Amino acid sequence: MSPRLLLSVLAAGIFLTATVSGVPTKLNDRAKSAPLDHLHADAGLVSVSGLGAGGFAAVQFHVAFSADVMGAGVVAGGPFYCAGDNLATAETACTKTPSLISPKALEVITRTTCETFTIDCPQHLAASNVFLFSGSNDKTVNPGVVRKLQEYYSAYIIDGHIQAVYDVPAAYGWPTLAYGSSCNTPGSPYLLSCNYDLAGKVLQHIYSNTSSASSSSSGLDLRRSSAVDDSLVAFDQTEYFHLPVTAHAAAMADSGYAYIPASCRVKEASCAVHVALHACEMSLDKVGDSFIKNSGLNEWAEGSGIIILYPQARASVTDPKGCWDWWGATGPDYASNIGLQNRAIRDMVSRLLQ
């Protein structure tokens, strides 16, 4: 148990799973993908989102790097360090029984951990734009878990910067305008046809009326456009790990994906960067490119000049569902800025900013 994360303060752990229906189309993980390009993206316009385990991981990434991450979209996720490393306790707390979650106690962990320099201190969260979503028919992650996240964030973020939606009659999954299973039908690939543009809601809330700390931009001109197939590229994730640690040891695939609009390849473009973290059983090897191509994020990226980064987790002995780590499967420092997955994703973003 790592003293750097003060794991003895309060802990609960959980492994987020969901029932799979049907057999997904699988694509090969491209081990020889090219490196990410240096795209001179805007360091003041970096954000993150995720569903389920990816939602919990998005919160971790946001809190750990809050000085550099200006917003987050969280779908069916809970507060920072909700899971701790105690699986038996948190199987109820962080998904099914939110009354067991204490945001006040997690705030203490956050403040104390910042003193160890393994996360950015929470005052950096103050001006963040955060969009929270929980379907009213979600039976996988109790909507009360997201309400606990809202309470946690409200301790740090100024009024008006948090938008929470709880009244869309959706099951567990990522709602879209028209792609996926019916809105109230959970299961693989966890994309729900709800006539609800979640991707647009997330990006509009994060980036509307925002100004970059590193440019004179007063906000993005946000619009939806048709995605371009050639803008979706594979990249090598293995270069973000150094022996004795490997991508597989960190439960990450050899390749990730990025949607890079042609307009963002112009040196002067200074595009925003948004990291999208898939849920359990939603990675490329589980559902093919369903999430990567059909979440709606690429359409908003194309029209608005946003680079979407799709890192990929992989199944492992400790995580057969291919979830992002939010309970300590990859080590006790998983939620911090030295956690294997957090650090790798940060380095991927840094490459795009160069």
Salt bridges, closest charged atoms under 4 A:
ASP37 OD2 - ARG265 NH1 2.66
ASP197 OD2 - ARG224 NH1 3.26
ASP221 OD2 - ARG223 NH2 2.31
GLU239 OE1 - ARG351 NH2 2.74
ASP254 OD1 - HIS248 NE2 2.97
GLU281 OE2 - LYS321 NZ 3.23
ASP289 OD2 - LYS293 NZ 3.40
ASP333 OD2 - ARG4 NH2 2.64
ASP347 OD1 - ARG346 NH2 2.97
